[in-house]
Amino acid sequence: MTVLIANARPAGRPDRPVDVLLAGGRVAAVVPAGTGHEEIARASAGWGDGAAPERVDVDGRTVVPGLWDAHTHLTQWAMVRRRLDVSAATSPAHAAALVGAALVDPSRHPAPGRPFVGFGFRWATWADEPTAAVLDSVAGDVPVILLSGDLHSAWASTAGLRHLGIGEHPTGLLREEEWMPASPAFVTVTDDVADTYVAEAAQAAAERGVVGVVDFEVADNLTAWRRRTEAGWDGLRVRAGVWEQHLNAVVDAGLRHGDPLAPHAGPAADLVTQGPLKVISDGSLNTLTAYCFDEYVGHTGPDAHGVLNVATDHLVPLMARAHAAGLRCAIHAIGDHANALALDAFEASGARGSVEHAQLLRPDDVARFAALGVTASVQPEHAMDDRDATDALWAGRGARTFPLADLAAAGVTLAFGSDAPVAPLDPWAAISAAVTRVRDGRPSWHPEQRVDVAAALAASTGGRGTTLRVGDPADVAVLDVDPLALPTTDDAELARRLRDLPVAGTLVAGRWTYRAL
C-alpha cells in the first residue's frame, strides 16, 4: 500500500508543511507540501511497487512517529477493560460496597465455575487490612477475586479462595509469591476469547496513536503470538517478551531479539517479533515488597525492606544465557536496592536491555544506567498513582522516585509505557504525567523531575524521536493538535490537554489502523 499524506506539519514546525510518502512499509519521502508527483517519484525511487499513492490531505494536522507502549500485559489489559473497576476504593468496606452494588444485578454474577473479578484496589495506605470476611458480607457464596492495581496481590472472598484451591488463609489478601504463581492461569480465558479481546484492545490503542507494544503477558507468548500472527494479526506491532519458564522454547527455536515469530505468515509476519527476557526481581511499593535499602516507614522485621524475588546468583547466569542467545533482558526493579542489584547483574552478565520501572533510584545508580547503556523503561503515570503511598511509606525519598529529569540529564535512554492494566494503555497519559507530574487538580508532585514535551514524546515513539525520517517504518500518528506547540505556563491545563490530545489517524506499515479524517 502506498499513501501520500499531504499538507502535514512536523511537530514543532508549523511553518514547514510537508507531504509524506509511505511506500513499501517505509517512509519513502518527506518533501515540501505541494511538491509535484514527478519529484516525489524521484525522491521515492526504489520504494514500494510503483503504484499510484492514495492521497490523503490532512489539512495542516501534525504528523509524528507512531507511539509505542514499552511495557504492557496485553491480554490482562484486554480483560480488565471488561472487569469491575474498584480503583476508587478508599477502604476495604468501600471496595466491598462496589462489589455488592455490582452483584445486585444477577446478570453480573459469573458463570458456574468462574469467579467474579474486579481490578484496581490499592490497599497500602488503607487504615484497615482487606479480609475475606469483608467480601463475604456482600458476596456470600459468589467467588470474588479482586486484583490489586499493581497486579502483585489479590484479595479473595472465602469462596474465591476455594476457587483458587486455597482451603484456609489468615486474611484473604494474597501477596507476591502467594499470588503470582496462580495469576497466569487465573487471568487468562480460552484462546479464541482472549484473541478477540486483544484485537479489541489493539483497536482502542490505535485510536490513541499507538503503533506498537512490548507485551510482557505472563504466558507462553511464543505460542500465543504465533497463533495470532498466523491468523492474520494486523492490529499493531508487538515485541513479545519471554519469561524464564518459556525461555528454552525461544532459544531452541533460534529466535534472537527482533526476529519474526512466524516468518512465513505473510504480511503479518513482520509485525510480531521476539522481545526480551522478562524477570521480576522484586515486588511493588503498594504491597510493601519493593526491595529497598531503607525500611518502609512504620515497619520493622525481616520484610521491612521489601522482598527480593530473584537472588543475584540466579539472575546473572540467567541474563548471561539470554544474552548469549541473542536476546535482550528486561529486569523489573522498583526499590532502590533492587535497581542497584539489577544494574550489577547487567554489568556482570554483559547483557543489554532495560530496567523496567526504575522507580526509586540512588543518585549514583542514575549515572550507572548511562554508563552501562541500560534503558530506563518507566511508567510515568505510576508516579501519579503512587504519590500518596510514596509520601507515606518512603517518606523523604520522593525526590528520587521516578527521577525522569535526572535520568534524562545523565543521558539515559528513556522508554515510556503504562504497565497496562496497572495504568491505561494510553501514551498521552504517560506523556502528561512525565511533563507535568499533575493529575486530579493537585499541585505538581516533585516538579523538579519533570521533562519537557519533546523528551516525553521521544520516549514514547520507540526510539524514533519526534520527526518522521526517510527510511523509518511507515508507522505514523496524525494529530489534531501539535503537542510541542501547547502553552506550558499552566501545569493543570497542559496536563489536561496532553491527556486528551485528539488523534485523527494511525498507520502501521503504511496501512490505516485508525482513521477519523
C-alpha positions in Angstrom: 0.0 0.0 0.0 1.2 3.5 -0.9 -0.1 6.5 0.9 0.7 10.2 0.4 -0.1 12.2 3.5 -0.5 15.7 2.1 -0.3 19.1 3.8 1.0 17.8 7.1 3.1 19.6 9.6 6.0 18.2 11.6 5.7 18.5 15.4 7.1 21.9 16.5 7.4 23.2 12.9 4.1 24.7 11.9 5.9 26.9 9.3 7.1 23.9 7.3 4.2 22.0 5.8 5.3 18.7 4.2 4.0 15.9 2.1 4.9 12.4 3.4 5.0 9.4 1.1 4.6 6.0 2.7 5.6 3.1 0.4 6.9 -0.4 0.8 6.2 -0.2 4.5 8.6 2.7 4.9 8.7 6.5 4.9 9.8 6.9 1.3 9.9 10.7 1.1 9.3 13.8 3.2 9.2 16.8 0.9 7.8 20.4 1.0 4.0 20.4 0.7 2.8 20.7 -2.9 5.9 19.0 -4.5 4.9 17.6 -7.8 4.4 13.9 -8.5 7.5 13.6 -10.6 9.7 15.0 -7.8 8.1 12.7 -5.3 8.6 9.7 -7.6 12.3 10.6 -7.9 12.6 11.0 -4.1 11.0 7.7 -3.5 12.7 5.7 -6.2 13.2 2.1 -5.1 10.4 2.2 -2.5 7.2 0.2 -2.9 5.7 -1.3 -6.1 5.3 1.9 -8.1 1.6 2.0 -7.6 -0.1 5.4 -7.5 -0.5 6.5 -3.9 -3.7 7.1 -2.1 -3.6 10.9 -1.4 -4.9 12.0 2.0 -5.0 15.7 2.7 -4.6 16.1 6.4 -5.2 19.9 6.2 -2.3 21.1 8.4 -2.5 18.4 11.0 0.6 17.3 12.8 2.4 14.1 11.9 4.7 12.3 14.3 6.2 8.8 14.5 3.6 6.3 15.8 3.5 5.8 19.5 4.8 2.8 21.4 3.9 1.4 24.9 7.1 -0.2 26.1 5.5 -2.2 28.9 2.2 -3.9 28.7 0.5 -7.1 29.7 -1.8 -7.1 26.8 -4.2 -10.0 27.5 -4.7 -8.9 31.1 -5.3 -5.3 29.9 -7.8 -6.6 27.3 -9.6 -8.5 30.1 -9.5 -5.7 32.6 -11.3 -3.4 30.2 -14.3 -5.7 30.9 -13.9 -6.1 34.6 -15.3 -4.2 37.6 -13.2 -1.1 38.4 -12.6 -0.8 42.2 -9.7 1.7 41.9 -11.6 4.4 43.6 -12.0 2.4 46.8 -10.6 4.1 49.9 -11.1 1.2 52.3 -12.0 -2.5 52.3 -15.6 -1.6 53.1 -15.7 0.8 50.2 -14.3 -1.8 47.8 -16.8 -4.4 49.1 -19.6 -1.9 48.6 -18.6 -1.5 44.9 -18.7 -5.3 44.6 -22.0 -5.6 46.4 -23.6 -2.9 44.2 -22.5 -4.8 41.0 -23.8 -8.1 42.3 -27.2 -6.7 42.9 -27.7 -7.3 39.2 -28.0 -11.1 38.7 -26.7 -10.7 35.2 -23.3 -9.7 36.7 -23.0 -13.0 38.5 -20.2 -15.2 37.0 -21.0 -18.3 35.1 -20.8 -21.6 37.1 -17.2 -22.4 37.8 -16.0 -18.9 37.2 -15.2 -16.1 39.8 -16.5 -12.5 39.8 -13.4 -10.4 39.2 -12.6 -6.8 40.0 -9.4 -4.8 39.5 -7.6 -1.8 40.8 -7.6 -1.7 44.6 -4.6 -0.2 46.3 -4.5 -1.1 50.0 -1.1 0.0 51.2 -2.4 3.3 52.7 -5.8 1.9 53.9 -6.4 2.1 57.7 -7.8 -1.5 57.7 -6.4 -4.6 56.0 -8.6 -6.3 53.4 -10.1 -9.6 54.6 -12.1 -12.4 53.1 -14.8 -11.7 55.7 -15.4 -8.2 54.3 -16.1 -9.6 50.8 -18.1 -12.5 52.2 -20.5 -9.9 53.7 -21.6 -8.7 50.2 -20.8 -11.7 48.1 -22.0 -14.8 50.1 -21.2 -17.9 48.0 -20.2 -16.0 44.9 -16.4 -16.4 44.5 -14.9 -12.9 44.4 -11.3 -12.2 43.5 -10.1 -8.6 43.2 -6.7 -7.9 41.6 -4.6 -5.1 43.0 -3.8 -2.1 40.9 -0.2 -3.3 40.5 -1.0 -7.0 39.9 1.3 -8.0 42.8 -1.5 -9.1 45.1 -5.1 -10.3 45.0 -7.9 -10.2 47.6 -10.4 -13.0 47.7 -13.6 -13.9 49.4 -13.8 -17.3 51.1 -15.5 -18.8 48.1 -12.9 -17.0 45.9 -10.1 -18.7 48.0 -11.7 -22.1 47.4 -11.8 -21.3 43.6 -8.1 -20.7 43.8 -7.6 -24.0 45.6 -6.8 -22.4 49.0 -8.6 -24.0 51.9 -7.7 -21.6 54.6 -6.0 -18.2 54.7 -5.5 -15.9 57.6 -6.8 -12.8 55.8 -7.7 -13.5 52.2 -5.0 -11.0 50.9 -2.5 -12.9 48.8 0.8 -11.1 48.3 3.6 -11.7 45.8 4.6 -15.4 45.8 1.2 -16.4 47.3 -0.5 -14.9 44.3 1.9 -14.7 41.4 2.1 -18.4 40.6 -1.7 -18.6 40.4 -2.1 -15.5 38.3 -1.2 -16.7 34.8 -3.9 -19.4 34.9 -6.4 -17.2 36.6 -6.2 -14.1 34.4 -6.5 -15.9 31.1 -9.5 -17.2 29.2 -9.9 -19.6 26.2 -7.7 -18.7 23.3 -10.5 -17.6 21.0 -11.9 -15.3 23.6 -8.5 -13.9 24.5 -7.7 -13.2 20.9 -11.0 -11.4 20.4 -10.4 -9.3 23.5 -6.8 -8.5 22.5 -7.9 -7.4 19.0 -10.4 -5.0 20.5 -7.8 -3.6 22.9 -5.4 -3.1 19.9 -8.1 -1.1 18.1 -8.6 1.1 21.1 -4.9 1.6 21.3 -4.7 2.6 17.6 -7.3 5.3 18.4 -4.7 6.9 20.7 -2.0 6.8 18.0 -0.3 3.6 19.2 1.5 1.5 16.6 3.3 -0.9 18.8 3.6 -2.5 22.3 6.1 -4.6 24.2 4.0 -7.5 25.6 5.1 -9.0 28.9 2.0 -11.1 29.4 2.7 -13.8 31.9 2.2 -16.6 29.5 3.7 -18.7 26.7 3.9 -15.7 24.4 5.7 -17.6 21.6 2.7 -19.9 21.2 0.1 -17.2 21.6 1.6 -14.7 19.2 2.4 -17.3 16.6 -1.2 -18.3 16.7 -2.4 -14.7 16.3 0.2 -13.9 13.6 -0.8 -17.0 11.5 -4.4 -16.0 11.8 -3.6 -12.6 10.1 -2.9 -10.3 13.1 -2.7 -6.7 11.8 -3.6 -4.6 14.9 -0.2 -3.2 15.8 3.4 -4.2 16.1 4.2 -6.5 19.0 7.5 -7.4 20.7 6.7 -10.5 22.6 8.6 -10.9 25.8 9.6 -14.3 27.2 9.6 -15.5 30.8 12.2 -17.9 32.3 9.8 -20.8 32.2 9.4 -20.5 28.4 13.0 -19.4 27.6 14.1 -22.9 26.4 11.4 -22.9 23.6 12.6 -19.5 22.3 16.3 -20.5 22.5 15.6 -23.8 20.9 13.8 -22.1 18.1 16.9 -19.9 17.4 14.9 -16.7 17.9 17.0 -13.6 18.5 15.8 -10.1 19.5 13.7 -8.7 16.7 13.2 -11.9 14.8 9.7 -12.5 13.4 8.0 -15.2 15.5 6.2 -16.6 12.4 8.3 -15.6 9.4 6.1 -17.4 6.9 2.8 -15.9 8.0 2.5 -13.4 5.2 2.1 -9.7 5.6 1.6 -10.0 9.4 5.0 -11.7 9.9 7.0 -8.5 10.3 4.6 -7.1 12.9 5.2 -9.6 15.6 8.8 -10.1 16.7 10.8 -11.6 19.6 11.1 -9.3 22.6 13.3 -9.5 25.7 13.6 -11.9 28.6 11.4 -10.6 31.5 12.4 -11.2 35.1 10.7 -9.7 38.2 13.4 -9.1 40.7 11.4 -7.5 43.5 7.8 -6.6 44.4 6.0 -3.3 44.4 5.5 -0.2 46.6 1.8 -0.8 47.2 2.4 -4.4 48.5 5.4 -3.2 50.6 7.5 -5.6 48.7 9.7 -3.4 46.5 13.2 -4.1 47.7 14.8 -1.1 49.4 18.0 -0.1 51.2 15.9 1.7 53.9 12.9 0.3 55.8 9.3 1.2 55.0 8.1 3.9 57.3 6.5 2.3 60.4 7.6 -1.2 59.5 10.2 -3.4 61.1 11.3 -7.0 60.9 12.7 -9.2 58.2 10.5 -7.9 55.4 10.6 -4.2 56.4 12.9 -3.5 53.4 10.7 -5.4 50.9 11.3 -8.7 49.1 13.9 -9.7 46.7 12.2 -12.3 44.4 15.3 -13.4 42.4 18.7 -13.8 44.0 21.7 -12.3 42.2 23.4 -15.6 41.9 20.5 -16.8 39.8 19.8 -13.6 37.9 23.3 -13.2 36.5 23.6 -16.6 34.8 20.1 -16.3 33.5 20.7 -13.0 31.9 24.1 -14.2 30.5 22.3 -17.2 28.9 19.7 -14.9 27.3 22.4 -12.5 26.1 24.4 -15.4 24.6 21.2 -16.5 22.7 20.8 -13.0 21.2 18.1 -11.8 23.5 17.8 -8.6 25.4 16.8 -8.5 29.1 14.1 -6.6 30.8 14.5 -6.7 34.6 11.7 -5.4 36.8 13.1 -3.4 39.7 11.2 -0.9 41.8 13.0 -0.4 45.0 16.4 1.3 45.1 18.2 -1.8 46.3 16.6 -3.9 43.6 17.6 -1.4 41.0 21.2 -1.4 42.2 21.3 -5.2 42.0 19.8 -5.2 38.6 22.5 -2.9 37.3 25.1 -5.1 39.0 23.6 -8.0 37.1 23.7 -6.2 33.7 27.4 -5.4 34.4 28.3 -8.9 35.5 26.4 -10.7 32.7 27.2 -8.4 29.8 23.6 -8.3 28.9 21.8 -5.5 27.1 18.4 -4.2 27.7 16.3 -2.3 30.2 15.3 -2.0 33.8 11.5 -2.0 34.0 10.0 0.7 36.3 13.3 2.1 37.7 11.0 3.7 40.3 13.3 4.5 43.3 16.9 5.2 42.5 20.1 6.3 44.3 21.8 9.2 42.5 24.9 7.1 41.9 22.7 4.5 40.1 21.3 7.1 37.8 24.8 7.6 36.4 25.3 3.8 36.2 22.3 3.5 33.9 24.1 5.8 31.5 27.5 4.2 31.9 26.1 0.7 31.2 23.8 1.7 28.4 20.8 0.3 30.2 17.4 1.8 29.2 15.1 3.1 31.9 11.7 1.8 30.9 9.4 3.9 33.0 5.7 4.3 33.5 5.2 7.9 34.4 1.5 7.5 35.3 2.6 5.4 38.2 4.1 8.5 39.8 0.6 9.9 40.0 -0.9 6.6 41.2 1.8 6.2 43.9 2.4 9.7 45.1 0.4 9.2 48.4 1.9 5.8 49.1 5.4 7.2 48.4 4.9 10.0 50.8 3.6 7.7 53.5 5.9 4.6 53.0 9.0 6.1 51.5 8.9 9.5 53.3 12.0 11.5 52.4 12.5 9.5 49.2 10.0 11.2 46.9 12.6 13.4 45.2 14.4 10.3 43.8 11.2 8.5 42.9 10.7 8.4 39.1 13.6 10.8 38.7 13.0 11.4 35.0 14.8 14.7 34.8 17.9 13.3 36.5 17.9 10.3 34.1 17.5 12.5 31.0 20.2 14.9 32.2 22.6 11.9 32.7 22.0 10.8 29.1 20.0 7.7 29.9 17.7 6.4 27.2 14.0 6.7 28.4 11.3 4.4 27.2 7.8 5.2 28.4 4.9 2.7 28.9 1.9 2.0 31.0 2.3 -1.5 32.5 -1.3 -1.9 31.4 -3.5 -2.9 33.1 -1.7 -1.2 36.0 -2.3 2.1 34.1 -4.4 2.5 31.0 -2.7 1.8 27.7 -2.6 5.4 26.5 0.8 7.0 25.9 -0.7 10.5 26.2 -1.4 9.8 29.9 2.2 8.8 30.3 3.4 11.9 28.5 1.2 14.2 30.5 2.4 12.7 33.8 6.1 13.0 32.8 5.7 16.6 31.6 3.6 18.0 34.4 3.5 15.4 37.3 0.0 16.7 37.7 -3.3 14.8 37.9 -6.7 15.3 39.5 -6.2 19.0 40.1 -3.5 18.5 42.6 -0.2 20.5 42.6 2.8 19.1 40.7 4.5 16.4 42.6 8.3 16.9 42.7 8.2 19.2 39.7 12.0 19.2 39.6 11.8 15.7 38.0 9.6 16.8 35.0 10.8 16.5 31.4 9.7 18.7 28.5 7.1 17.6 25.9 9.7 16.8 23.2 11.6 14.5 25.6 8.4 12.8 26.7 7.2 12.3 23.1 10.6 10.9 22.1 10.4 8.4 24.9 7.0 7.3 23.6 7.9 6.6 19.9 10.1 3.6 20.2 13.4 5.4 19.8 12.3 7.4 16.7 12.2 10.8 18.3 9.6 13.4 17.3 10.2 13.7 13.5 9.5 11.4 10.5 12.6 10.4 8.6 13.1 8.7 5.3 13.7 5.0 5.8 11.8 4.8 9.0 8.9 2.3 9.3 5.7 3.7 7.9 4.2 3.9 11.4 2.6 7.3 11.8 0.2 9.2 14.1 -1.8 12.1 12.7 -2.7 14.5 15.5 -5.3 17.3 15.5 -3.1 19.3 17.9 0.7 19.8 17.9 1.8 18.7 21.3 5.0 20.7 21.0 3.0 23.9 20.5 0.9 23.7 23.6 1.3 26.6 26.1 3.3 25.5 29.1 2.5 28.2 31.7 -0.3 26.3 33.4 0.5 22.8 34.6 -3.1 21.7 35.1 -4.2 22.9 31.7 -1.2 21.4 30.0 -1.8 18.1 31.8 -5.4 18.0 30.7 -4.7 18.9 27.1 -1.9 16.3 26.8 -4.1 13.6 28.3 -7.0 14.5 26.0 -4.9 15.1 22.9 -7.0 14.2 19.9 -5.7 11.7 17.3 -7.0 11.9 13.8 -5.4 8.8 12.3 -2.8 6.0 12.8 -0.9 4.0 10.3 1.1 0.8 10.8 3.4 -0.2 8.0 1.6 2.3 5.8 -1.8 0.8 6.5 -4.5 2.8 8.3 -5.4 1.1 11.6 -7.5 4.1 12.7 -8.8 6.9 10.6 -11.1 9.7 11.7 -10.1 12.1 8.9 
